[in-house]
Amino acid sequence: MRELARHREFRLLLTAQTLSMFGDWTLLLVLGIWAKTLTGSSAVAGLTVFAMAAPGVLAPLAGVVVDRLPRRSVLLGVNLVGVVVVSSLWLVHDRRQLWLLFAVAAWYGIASIVTNAATSGLVQSMLPAELLGPANGALSTVRQGLRLLGPLVGAGLFAAAGGRWVATLDATAFVLAAVVLLRLRHREQRRDPTAGRGEVLAGLVHLWRTTALRRVARSTLVFSGSVGLVEATVYALVDDGLHRPAEFVGVLVSVQGGGAIAGGVAVSLLVSRVDEARLVAVGMALVAVGAGAGAVASLPVVLTGFLLVGAGLPVLAVGAATTLQRRTPNAVMGRVATGYEMVSSVPTTASIAVGALLVGVLPFQVVLVVTAVGCASAAVLMVIGREAGSHDPAVASPDRDGGSASCVRAR
């Protein structure tokens, strides 16, 4: 971590991402609150989350763009376009402009996919292989910390001054992030912009053909198809299980955020010492235990469960991101990252809808147990056949100039 802190280019990238993510988290929750204020409908407010998740089906197309252009330029463009997009919220006066909230939410979904892929490729190109894990851990820790702070700032500013000023704060954060990105001196190796033309699914193909990545993608499909069930179930847990008002969900989210910060710090320290496949399995297992704890419907147990869920998610994310970076040539890193994003986000979006249906006909305990079993099954899939991953003939290891050197990684 000390060596990582001395790396000027990564420090600048981390600073830019911190500013950008802070702006994101201040506005994301506010979009739903704003929709609820304009319409009085919780269903309409919930559709803002769906609007953010829906662009996941376009992830492979975004990956092609990221792999064709310099990643710093992609990040710079996303932040500058973001200034214009969120500033459009000043045009919202009543429910007739409700469509603008959904348009901004959808843009956030697209921007998140592009930003994650570009950041992954840029980190891979600027750092040696041994620093990839700590770098992913640092980014995850900052993301989870802002997940606690940003919504509180956004909701407070919305209550005090209205959504337009939240949008202004977000736009300001984007401008500052762009200024920091302009100071980056790192230049990636030139990539042939015509290479792989038409290979929109190249990322998914690489995921499937590489043994270690196929195992991560397969487990993630099962995990994502299970964990989304919690999104709708948590309200039934709070109401029917804990006998608390709906606002108590905010307490559970805060506890989960605290666990996420702890998990992010822990994985930053462990990722250089622990096999990343084990980290993915441990992250999934922690979420499984946490979801199962919710079925007990005892406040101390539920709080512990949400703490474990929060801790498990960054461990899973860092393990998966590092696995992808260490086994992918930099030239296709964007498509592989967005391919994995599709594998993760599409099942999650579908399971959110399924969870909303199930919680209406089944006790919330049953849905949470199903979630726990699904997440545990995903962890088992990560463990089964681990040794098969040792026979991957080569992995991508970024050199300091931004290219890809091939080397054998013992498992």
NUSEDREN-471730 format. One record per residue (C-alpha): residue number from 1; residue in three letters; x negated, y negated, z negated. Coordinates in Angstrom, 2 decimals. Last residue first. Layout:
% NUSEDREN-471730
<NUM; "ALA"; <X; Y; Z>> ...
//
This chain:
% NUSEDREN-471730
<411; "ARG"; <2.22; 21.23; 8.82>> <410; "ALA"; <-1.03; 20.42; 10.58>> <409; "ARG"; <-0.77; 17.51; 13.00>> <408; "VAL"; <-2.40; 17.90; 16.38>> <407; "CYS"; <-3.40; 14.72; 18.16>> <406; "SER"; <-2.27; 12.68; 21.15>> <405; "ALA"; <-3.10; 9.01; 21.29>> <404; "SER"; <-0.39; 6.51; 22.06>> <403; "GLY"; <-0.98; 2.89; 22.92>> <402; "GLY"; <-0.57; -0.14; 20.70>> <401; "ASP"; <-4.16; -1.25; 20.44>> <400; "ARG"; <-4.48; 0.14; 16.95>> <399; "ASP"; <-3.72; 3.66; 18.14>> <398; "PRO"; <-0.29; 5.11; 17.66>> <397; "SER"; <-0.04; 8.81; 16.87>> <396; "ALA"; <2.37; 10.77; 18.98>> <395; "VAL"; <2.44; 14.44; 18.14>> <394; "ALA"; <1.04; 17.45; 19.89>> <393; "PRO"; <1.55; 21.17; 20.39>> <392; "ASP"; <4.59; 21.52; 18.13>> <391; "HIS"; <3.76; 24.82; 16.47>> <390; "SER"; <3.86; 23.48; 12.92>> <389; "GLY"; <7.56; 22.71; 13.34>> <388; "ALA"; <8.34; 26.42; 13.20>> <387; "GLU"; <7.08; 26.38; 9.61>> <386; "ARG"; <10.09; 24.33; 8.57>> <385; "GLY"; <12.48; 26.98; 9.88>> <384; "ILE"; <15.10; 26.44; 7.23>> <383; "VAL"; <14.27; 23.45; 5.00>> <382; "MET"; <15.98; 20.81; 7.13>> <381; "LEU"; <19.00; 23.07; 7.61>> <380; "VAL"; <19.24; 23.42; 3.82>> <379; "ALA"; <19.39; 19.62; 3.46>> <378; "ALA"; <22.19; 19.48; 6.05>> <377; "SER"; <24.10; 22.14; 4.14>> <376; "ALA"; <23.76; 20.05; 0.98>> <375; "CYS"; <25.26; 17.06; 2.82>> <374; "GLY"; <28.20; 19.15; 4.02>> <373; "VAL"; <28.79; 20.73; 0.62>> <372; "ALA"; <28.73; 17.34; -1.09>> <371; "THR"; <31.15; 15.82; 1.43>> <370; "VAL"; <33.54; 18.76; 1.05>> <369; "VAL"; <33.31; 18.30; -2.74>> <368; "LEU"; <34.11; 14.61; -2.30>> <367; "VAL"; <37.14; 15.41; -0.15>> <366; "VAL"; <38.42; 17.94; -2.69>> <365; "GLN"; <37.99; 15.51; -5.59>> <364; "PHE"; <39.90; 12.82; -3.66>> <363; "PRO"; <43.00; 15.00; -3.79>> <362; "LEU"; <44.21; 15.85; -0.28>> <361; "VAL"; <46.87; 14.34; 1.99>> <360; "GLY"; <46.01; 10.63; 2.19>> <359; "VAL"; <42.36; 11.22; 1.39>> <358; "LEU"; <42.14; 13.44; 4.45>> <357; "LEU"; <43.26; 10.79; 6.95>> <356; "ALA"; <40.87; 8.06; 5.76>> <355; "GLY"; <38.11; 10.66; 5.58>> <354; "VAL"; <38.69; 11.62; 9.21>> <353; "ALA"; <38.29; 7.97; 10.28>> <352; "ILE"; <35.08; 7.59; 8.28>> <351; "SER"; <33.96; 10.97; 9.66>> <350; "ALA"; <34.18; 9.67; 13.23>> <349; "THR"; <32.06; 6.61; 12.46>> <348; "THR"; <29.48; 8.75; 10.68>> <347; "PRO"; <29.38; 11.23; 13.55>> <346; "VAL"; <28.66; 8.35; 15.99>> <345; "SER"; <26.11; 6.60; 13.76>> <344; "SER"; <23.50; 9.28; 13.13>> <343; "VAL"; <23.05; 11.01; 16.48>> <342; "MET"; <23.44; 7.62; 18.15>> <341; "GLU"; <20.71; 6.12; 15.95>> <340; "TYR"; <18.51; 9.12; 16.77>> <339; "GLY"; <18.87; 8.30; 20.43>> <338; "THR"; <18.20; 4.65; 19.60>> <337; "ALA"; <14.90; 5.59; 17.96>> <336; "VAL"; <13.99; 7.99; 20.80>> <335; "ARG"; <14.81; 5.39; 23.44>> <334; "GLY"; <12.77; 2.70; 21.71>> <333; "MET"; <9.82; 5.03; 21.09>> <332; "VAL"; <9.59; 5.99; 24.76>> <331; "ALA"; <6.29; 4.23; 25.63>> <330; "ASN"; <5.05; 4.65; 22.05>> <329; "PRO"; <4.77; 8.41; 22.48>> <328; "THR"; <6.86; 10.17; 19.82>> <327; "ARG"; <5.88; 12.64; 17.13>> <326; "ARG"; <4.48; 10.43; 14.38>> <325; "GLN"; <7.08; 7.70; 14.92>> <324; "LEU"; <10.04; 10.07; 14.76>> <323; "THR"; <8.85; 11.78; 11.58>> <322; "THR"; <8.17; 8.40; 9.98>> <321; "ALA"; <11.70; 7.23; 10.73>> <320; "ALA"; <13.24; 10.45; 9.37>> <319; "GLY"; <11.30; 10.40; 6.10>> <318; "VAL"; <11.94; 6.69; 5.62>> <317; "ALA"; <15.68; 7.06; 6.20>> <316; "LEU"; <16.09; 10.13; 3.97>> <315; "VAL"; <14.21; 8.55; 1.07>> <314; "PRO"; <16.14; 5.32; 1.71>> <313; "LEU"; <19.49; 7.19; 1.42>> <312; "GLY"; <18.66; 9.39; -1.58>> <311; "ALA"; <18.20; 6.65; -4.17>> <310; "GLY"; <21.57; 5.07; -3.43>> <309; "VAL"; <23.32; 8.43; -3.53>> <308; "LEU"; <21.59; 9.20; -6.83>> <307; "LEU"; <22.72; 5.91; -8.40>> <306; "PHE"; <26.21; 6.56; -7.06>> <305; "GLY"; <26.23; 9.92; -8.86>> <304; "THR"; <24.92; 8.45; -12.10>> <303; "LEU"; <27.76; 5.91; -12.02>> <302; "VAL"; <30.23; 8.71; -11.34>> <301; "VAL"; <28.88; 10.78; -14.24>> <300; "PRO"; <29.08; 7.86; -16.67>> <299; "LEU"; <32.62; 6.99; -15.46>> <298; "SER"; <34.04; 10.51; -15.49>> <297; "ALA"; <35.86; 11.40; -12.26>> <296; "VAL"; <34.08; 14.79; -11.97>> <295; "ALA"; <34.52; 14.64; -8.18>> <294; "GLY"; <32.09; 11.72; -8.05>> <293; "ALA"; <29.29; 14.00; -9.22>> <292; "GLY"; <29.63; 15.99; -6.00>> <291; "ALA"; <28.84; 12.88; -3.97>> <290; "GLY"; <25.71; 12.22; -6.05>> <289; "VAL"; <24.51; 15.81; -5.78>> <288; "ALA"; <24.92; 15.74; -1.99>> <287; "VAL"; <23.26; 12.32; -1.72>> <286; "LEU"; <20.26; 13.63; -3.67>> <285; "ALA"; <20.11; 16.71; -1.43>> <284; "MET"; <20.08; 14.60; 1.73>> <283; "GLY"; <17.18; 12.52; 0.42>> <282; "VAL"; <15.29; 15.63; -0.70>> <281; "ALA"; <15.69; 17.22; 2.75>> <280; "VAL"; <14.47; 14.08; 4.52>> <279; "LEU"; <11.53; 13.79; 2.11>> <278; "ARG"; <10.68; 17.44; 2.67>> <277; "ALA"; <10.48; 16.81; 6.40>> <276; "GLU"; <8.21; 13.82; 5.67>> <275; "ASP"; <5.57; 16.01; 3.99>> <274; "VAL"; <4.60; 14.36; 0.72>> <273; "ARG"; <1.40; 12.43; 0.02>> <272; "SER"; <1.62; 9.39; 2.31>> <271; "VAL"; <5.40; 9.18; 1.80>> <270; "LEU"; <5.15; 9.24; -1.98>> <269; "LEU"; <4.45; 5.62; -2.93>> <268; "SER"; <6.82; 4.05; -0.40>> <267; "VAL"; <9.32; 6.83; -1.21>> <266; "ALA"; <9.43; 5.73; -4.83>> <265; "VAL"; <9.88; 2.03; -4.04>> <264; "GLY"; <12.72; 2.75; -1.60>> <263; "GLY"; <14.40; 5.17; -4.00>> <262; "ALA"; <14.33; 2.62; -6.82>> <261; "ILE"; <15.75; -0.04; -4.51>> <260; "ALA"; <18.40; 2.39; -3.30>> <259; "GLY"; <19.36; 3.29; -6.87>> <258; "GLY"; <19.98; -0.35; -7.62>> <257; "GLY"; <22.04; -0.64; -4.46>> <256; "GLN"; <24.16; 2.34; -5.50>> <255; "VAL"; <24.80; 0.64; -8.82>> <254; "SER"; <25.82; -2.51; -6.96>> <253; "VAL"; <28.12; -0.50; -4.69>> <252; "LEU"; <29.72; 1.12; -7.73>> <251; "VAL"; <30.32; -2.29; -9.32>> <250; "GLY"; <31.81; -3.62; -6.08>> <249; "VAL"; <34.19; -0.65; -5.97>> <248; "PHE"; <35.49; -2.02; -9.29>> <247; "GLU"; <37.37; -4.61; -7.22>> <246; "ALA"; <39.92; -1.90; -6.40>> <245; "PRO"; <41.17; -1.96; -9.99>> <244; "ARG"; <40.16; 0.86; -12.38>> <243; "HIS"; <41.89; 4.10; -13.24>> <242; "LEU"; <38.62; 6.07; -12.92>> <241; "GLY"; <40.05; 8.97; -10.92>> <240; "ASP"; <43.20; 7.68; -9.26>> <239; "ASP"; <42.13; 4.11; -8.50>> <238; "VAL"; <38.32; 4.21; -8.39>> <237; "LEU"; <38.17; 7.66; -6.79>> <236; "ALA"; <40.95; 6.74; -4.35>> <235; "TYR"; <38.93; 3.69; -3.28>> <234; "VAL"; <35.77; 5.79; -2.93>> <233; "THR"; <37.53; 8.24; -0.63>> <232; "ALA"; <37.65; 5.87; 2.35>> <231; "GLU"; <33.88; 5.46; 2.69>> <230; "VAL"; <33.07; 8.86; 1.17>> <229; "LEU"; <34.09; 10.80; 4.29>> <228; "GLY"; <31.25; 9.09; 6.14>> <227; "VAL"; <28.77; 11.38; 4.36>> <226; "SER"; <29.91; 14.55; 6.10>> <225; "GLY"; <29.51; 14.02; 9.84>> <224; "SER"; <26.37; 12.05; 9.09>> <223; "PHE"; <24.82; 14.98; 7.21>> <222; "VAL"; <25.69; 17.58; 9.83>> <221; "LEU"; <24.39; 15.44; 12.69>> <220; "THR"; <21.37; 14.46; 10.60>> <219; "SER"; <20.42; 18.10; 10.10>> <218; "ARG"; <20.40; 18.70; 13.84>> <217; "ALA"; <18.47; 15.48; 14.51>> <216; "VAL"; <15.83; 16.29; 11.89>> <215; "ARG"; <15.42; 19.86; 13.20>> <214; "ARG"; <15.23; 18.64; 16.78>> <213; "LEU"; <12.58; 16.14; 15.73>> <212; "ALA"; <10.35; 18.84; 14.25>> <211; "THR"; <10.76; 21.12; 17.28>> <210; "THR"; <10.31; 18.49; 19.98>> <209; "ARG"; <12.55; 19.32; 22.96>> <208; "TRP"; <15.81; 18.09; 21.44>> <207; "LEU"; <14.59; 14.72; 20.19>> <206; "HIS"; <12.70; 14.16; 23.43>> <205; "VAL"; <15.88; 14.83; 25.44>> <204; "LEU"; <17.86; 12.45; 23.21>> <203; "GLY"; <15.31; 9.71; 23.81>> <202; "ALA"; <15.20; 10.34; 27.55>> <201; "LEU"; <18.99; 10.00; 27.80>> <200; "VAL"; <18.90; 6.70; 29.70>> <199; "GLU"; <16.27; 8.11; 32.02>> <198; "GLY"; <17.38; 6.07; 35.05>> <197; "ARG"; <14.00; 4.44; 35.43>> <196; "GLY"; <11.50; 6.43; 33.42>> <195; "ALA"; <8.61; 4.19; 34.34>> <194; "THR"; <9.71; 1.04; 36.18>> <193; "PRO"; <8.62; -1.37; 33.45>> <192; "ASP"; <5.15; 0.27; 33.28>> <191; "ARG"; <3.97; -0.45; 29.77>> <190; "ARG"; <1.26; -2.95; 28.89>> <189; "GLN"; <-0.37; -2.16; 25.57>> <188; "GLU"; <1.30; -4.01; 22.74>> <187; "ARG"; <0.20; -7.47; 21.74>> <186; "HIS"; <-0.24; -8.51; 18.12>> <185; "ARG"; <-0.61; -12.26; 17.67>> <184; "LEU"; <2.60; -12.73; 15.68>> <183; "ARG"; <3.10; -16.41; 14.91>> <182; "LEU"; <6.19; -16.64; 17.15>> <181; "LEU"; <7.78; -13.98; 14.96>> <180; "VAL"; <7.66; -16.38; 11.99>> <179; "VAL"; <9.52; -19.07; 13.91>> <178; "ALA"; <12.13; -16.53; 15.05>> <177; "ALA"; <12.74; -15.45; 11.44>> <176; "LEU"; <13.24; -19.10; 10.44>> <175; "VAL"; <15.83; -19.57; 13.20>> <174; "PHE"; <17.66; -16.37; 12.22>> <173; "ALA"; <17.81; -17.45; 8.57>> <172; "THR"; <19.27; -20.79; 9.63>> <171; "ALA"; <21.95; -19.00; 11.67>> <170; "ASP"; <22.92; -16.92; 8.63>> <169; "LEU"; <23.16; -19.99; 6.42>> <168; "THR"; <25.34; -21.66; 9.06>> <167; "ALA"; <27.57; -18.58; 9.27>> <166; "VAL"; <28.01; -18.71; 5.49>> <165; "TRP"; <28.87; -22.37; 5.93>> <164; "ARG"; <31.60; -21.50; 8.40>> <163; "GLY"; <33.01; -18.85; 6.10>> <162; "GLY"; <34.23; -21.24; 3.45>> <161; "ALA"; <32.67; -23.63; 0.91>> <160; "ALA"; <32.95; -22.20; -2.59>> <159; "ALA"; <34.58; -18.80; -2.02>> <158; "PHE"; <32.56; -18.18; 1.14>> <157; "LEU"; <29.36; -19.30; -0.62>> <156; "GLY"; <29.99; -16.80; -3.43>> <155; "ALA"; <30.80; -13.98; -1.00>> <154; "GLY"; <27.66; -14.67; 1.04>> <153; "VAL"; <25.32; -14.99; -1.94>> <152; "LEU"; <26.66; -11.80; -3.52>> <151; "PRO"; <26.61; -9.99; -0.16>> <150; "GLY"; <22.93; -10.95; 0.37>> <149; "LEU"; <21.51; -10.02; -3.03>> <148; "LEU"; <22.30; -6.31; -3.29>> <147; "ARG"; <21.78; -5.37; 0.36>> <146; "LEU"; <18.77; -7.66; 0.23>> <145; "GLY"; <17.11; -5.24; -2.16>> <144; "GLN"; <18.03; -2.32; 0.06>> <143; "ARG"; <16.50; -3.90; 3.15>> <142; "VAL"; <13.35; -4.94; 1.26>> <141; "THR"; <12.84; -1.39; -0.01>> <140; "SER"; <13.47; 0.07; 3.46>> <139; "LEU"; <10.93; -2.22; 5.11>> <138; "ALA"; <8.32; -1.32; 2.48>> <137; "GLY"; <9.04; 2.40; 2.85>> <136; "ASN"; <8.73; 2.21; 6.63>> <135; "ALA"; <5.34; 0.51; 6.19>> <134; "PRO"; <4.24; 3.08; 3.60>> <133; "GLY"; <5.12; 5.89; 6.03>> <132; "LEU"; <3.46; 4.31; 9.07>> <131; "LEU"; <0.21; 3.52; 7.24>> <130; "GLU"; <-1.52; 6.87; 7.87>> <129; "ALA"; <-0.68; 6.71; 11.59>> <128; "PRO"; <-2.59; 3.49; 12.22>> <127; "LEU"; <-0.48; 0.33; 12.47>> <126; "MET"; <0.37; -2.12; 15.28>> <125; "SER"; <1.96; 0.22; 17.84>> <124; "GLN"; <4.14; 2.23; 15.45>> <123; "VAL"; <5.31; -0.91; 13.67>> <122; "LEU"; <6.30; -2.41; 17.03>> <121; "GLY"; <8.14; 0.74; 18.12>> <120; "SER"; <10.12; 0.99; 14.88>> <119; "THR"; <10.86; -2.72; 14.89>> <118; "ALA"; <12.17; -2.56; 18.47>> <117; "ALA"; <14.42; 0.41; 17.68>> <116; "ASN"; <15.79; -1.12; 14.47>> <115; "THR"; <16.37; -4.48; 16.12>> <114; "VAL"; <18.17; -3.02; 19.15>> <113; "ILE"; <20.53; -0.90; 17.06>> <112; "SER"; <21.20; -3.70; 14.57>> <111; "ALA"; <21.83; -6.21; 17.35>> <110; "ILE"; <24.47; -3.95; 18.92>> <109; "GLY"; <26.37; -3.54; 15.64>> <108; "TYR"; <25.96; -7.22; 14.83>> <107; "TRP"; <27.41; -8.09; 18.22>> <106; "ALA"; <30.45; -5.96; 17.40>> <105; "ALA"; <30.95; -7.88; 14.14>> <104; "VAL"; <30.59; -11.19; 15.98>> <103; "ALA"; <33.25; -10.13; 18.49>> <102; "PHE"; <35.50; -8.88; 15.69>> <101; "LEU"; <35.29; -12.22; 13.88>> <100; "LEU"; <35.86; -14.05; 17.17>> <99; "TRP"; <39.03; -12.05; 17.78>> <98; "LEU"; <40.55; -13.60; 14.67>> <97; "GLN"; <40.66; -16.97; 16.48>> <96; "ARG"; <44.46; -17.02; 16.49>> <95; "ARG"; <44.34; -16.06; 12.82>> <94; "ASP"; <43.35; -19.58; 11.83>> <93; "HIS"; <40.50; -22.08; 12.18>> <92; "VAL"; <37.62; -20.08; 13.65>> <91; "LEU"; <35.55; -22.30; 16.00>> <90; "TRP"; <32.76; -22.65; 13.42>> <89; "LEU"; <32.37; -18.89; 13.89>> <88; "SER"; <30.61; -19.62; 17.19>> <87; "SER"; <27.51; -20.42; 15.10>> <86; "VAL"; <27.20; -16.68; 14.49>> <85; "VAL"; <26.71; -15.96; 18.19>> <84; "VAL"; <24.43; -18.91; 19.01>> <83; "VAL"; <21.98; -18.25; 16.18>> <82; "GLY"; <22.14; -14.51; 16.88>> <81; "VAL"; <20.96; -15.11; 20.43>> <80; "LEU"; <17.80; -16.62; 18.94>> <79; "ASN"; <17.31; -13.73; 16.50>> <78; "VAL"; <17.91; -11.04; 19.13>> <77; "GLY"; <15.57; -12.78; 21.58>> <76; "LEU"; <12.70; -12.92; 19.10>> <75; "LEU"; <13.15; -9.25; 18.28>> <74; "VAL"; <13.10; -8.34; 21.98>> <73; "SER"; <10.10; -10.61; 22.61>> <72; "ARG"; <8.20; -8.87; 19.81>> <71; "ARG"; <9.15; -5.54; 21.37>> <70; "PRO"; <7.67; -6.38; 24.76>> <69; "LEU"; <10.28; -5.26; 27.31>> <68; "ARG"; <11.07; -1.98; 29.12>> <67; "ASP"; <11.19; 0.29; 26.06>> <66; "VAL"; <13.64; -1.94; 24.19>> <65; "VAL"; <15.92; -2.20; 27.22>> <64; "VAL"; <15.97; 1.59; 27.69>> <63; "GLY"; <16.75; 2.05; 23.99>> <62; "ALA"; <19.75; -0.26; 24.24>> <61; "LEU"; <21.24; 2.04; 26.88>> <60; "PRO"; <20.73; 5.03; 24.57>> <59; "ALA"; <22.51; 3.19; 21.71>> <58; "LEU"; <25.73; 2.48; 23.57>> <57; "VAL"; <27.78; 4.97; 21.50>> <56; "GLY"; <26.58; 3.16; 18.38>> <55; "PRO"; <28.52; 0.10; 19.54>> <54; "ALA"; <31.50; 1.36; 17.47>> <53; "ALA"; <29.90; 0.88; 14.04>> <52; "MET"; <30.16; -2.90; 13.79>> <51; "ALA"; <33.70; -2.97; 15.15>> <50; "PHE"; <34.65; -0.20; 12.72>> <49; "VAL"; <33.43; -2.33; 9.83>> <48; "THR"; <35.50; -5.27; 11.11>> <47; "LEU"; <38.46; -2.89; 11.32>> <46; "GLY"; <38.49; -2.70; 7.52>> <45; "ALA"; <39.65; -6.32; 7.30>> <44; "VAL"; <42.49; -5.54; 9.68>> <43; "ALA"; <43.53; -2.63; 7.48>> <42; "SER"; <43.31; -4.78; 4.33>> <41; "SER"; <45.85; -7.16; 5.85>> <40; "GLY"; <46.47; -10.65; 4.45>> <39; "THR"; <45.83; -11.99; 7.95>> <38; "LEU"; <43.44; -14.94; 7.64>> <37; "THR"; <42.11; -14.12; 4.18>> <36; "LYS"; <41.65; -10.42; 5.03>> <35; "ALA"; <39.74; -11.34; 8.20>> <34; "TRP"; <37.50; -13.68; 6.17>> <33; "ILE"; <36.85; -11.00; 3.55>> <32; "GLY"; <35.92; -8.54; 6.29>> <31; "LEU"; <33.55; -10.98; 8.00>> <30; "VAL"; <32.19; -12.02; 4.58>> <29; "LEU"; <30.77; -8.56; 3.95>> <28; "LEU"; <28.51; -8.83; 7.02>> <27; "LEU"; <27.66; -12.52; 6.56>> <26; "THR"; <25.19; -12.65; 3.66>> <25; "TRP"; <23.76; -9.24; 4.60>> <24; "ASP"; <22.76; -10.31; 8.08>> <23; "GLY"; <21.13; -13.57; 6.99>> <22; "PHE"; <19.03; -11.70; 4.45>> <21; "MET"; <18.17; -9.14; 7.13>> <20; "SER"; <16.78; -11.87; 9.40>> <19; "LEU"; <14.68; -13.47; 6.67>> <18; "THR"; <13.32; -10.12; 5.48>> <17; "GLN"; <12.68; -9.01; 9.07>> <16; "ALA"; <10.59; -12.10; 9.73>> <15; "THR"; <8.61; -11.62; 6.53>> <14; "LEU"; <8.03; -7.93; 7.27>> <13; "LEU"; <6.82; -8.77; 10.78>> <12; "LEU"; <4.47; -11.42; 9.39>> <11; "ARG"; <3.08; -9.05; 6.79>> <10; "PHE"; <2.72; -6.39; 9.49>> <9; "GLU"; <0.58; -8.71; 11.60>> <8; "ARG"; <-1.61; -9.76; 8.68>> <7; "HIS"; <-2.52; -6.26; 7.47>> <6; "ARG"; <-3.89; -6.79; 3.95>> <5; "ALA"; <-0.60; -5.66; 2.37>> <4; "LEU"; <-0.87; -2.35; 4.25>> <3; "GLU"; <-4.30; -1.71; 2.77>> <2; "ARG"; <-2.92; -2.37; -0.69>> <1; "MET"; <0.00; 0.00; 0.00>> 
//
